[in-house]
């Protein structure tokens, strides 16, 4: 079977790759070695995208020194967005929901606040945001996106009346 770096319980673009089972995910989670390799793979992909995992415990991220060059790659090649979505989903499967939150907020900040990744904005809002498993954290991120989206009147990712009340 073809190997996937970030396996999921669903089919991806490679139809020959077999989806993971729930039992396999549980076995992965029980293996300290597998989980350490998973975090190393995550760090490798983050570096490829110009991002550094600052704290393995919390999932906090920051720009890498070569961020400008790597962000250019992210802006030019949209296929990276599919990979990022896959990574986000896999983080959730493997029990790293808090990592999901930091990665999505990182992309929302870079696309909406700093405006360094304009070609990633649509994927961040349409896909990345909705990989977040924790409903409360997802709501907080939708609110964060709404706060920074321009023009705010065009924001379609949450009901305006609820966003106005949310704190």
C-alpha positions, 0 to 999 in steps of 0.5 A, spaced: 500 500 500 502 507 498 504 510 504 501 517 507 505 521 511 499 524 514 494 518 514 486 519 514 480 515 515 478 518 508 480 517 501 484 523 499 487 524 492 491 518 491 485 512 491 490 507 491 492 509 498 488 505 503 484 510 509 486 508 516 481 505 521 479 507 527 483 501 530 489 503 527 489 510 529 488 508 536 494 503 536 498 509 533 496 514 539 499 508 544 506 508 541 510 513 543 515 512 537 509 513 532 507 519 535 514 522 536 515 521 528 508 524 527 510 530 531 517 530 527 513 530 520 509 535 522 515 540 524 518 538 517 512 540 513 511 546 517 519 548 516 517 547 508 511 552 509 516 557 513 513 556 519 516 553 526 513 549 532 515 554 538 512 549 543 511 542 542 506 542 548 502 548 546 502 547 539 504 555 538 507 557 532 511 563 529 514 564 522 521 561 520 527 565 518 526 563 511 518 565 511 518 570 505 521 565 500 516 559 503 510 564 503 512 565 496 511 558 494 504 557 498 502 563 494 504 560 487 502 553 488 495 552 491 496 544 491 499 546 498 492 548 500 490 541 500 496 538 503 495 543 509 487 541 509 490 534 510 495 535 515 489 539 519 485 533 519 490 528 521 492 533 527 485 532 529 485 524 528 491 523 532 489 527 538 492 534 536 486 538 536 490 544 540 495 544 534 489 545 529 487 551 532 494 554 532 495 552 525 489 555 523 489 561 527 496 562 524 494 562 517 488 567 518 493 572 521 497 571 515 492 572 510 487 577 514 491 581 518 498 581 515 496 579 508 502 576 506 498 570 503 493 572 499 492 566 495 491 562 501 485 566 504 480 562 501 482 555 503 483 558 510 476 560 510 473 555 506 477 549 509 482 550 514 477 553 519 472 547 518 477 542 520 477 544 527 474 539 531 473 543 538 466 547 536 468 552 541 475 553 538 472 553 531 467 559 533 472 563 536 476 562 530 470 564 526 469 570 530 477 572 529 476 571 522 470 576 522 474 581 526 479 582 521 475 580 514 475 586 509 470 588 508 466 585 514 459 586 510 462 580 505 463 575 511 459 569 509 462 564 514 457 565 520 451 569 521 452 576 522 447 577 528 451 571 532 458 574 530 455 581 533 453 578 540 459 573 540 465 575 545 
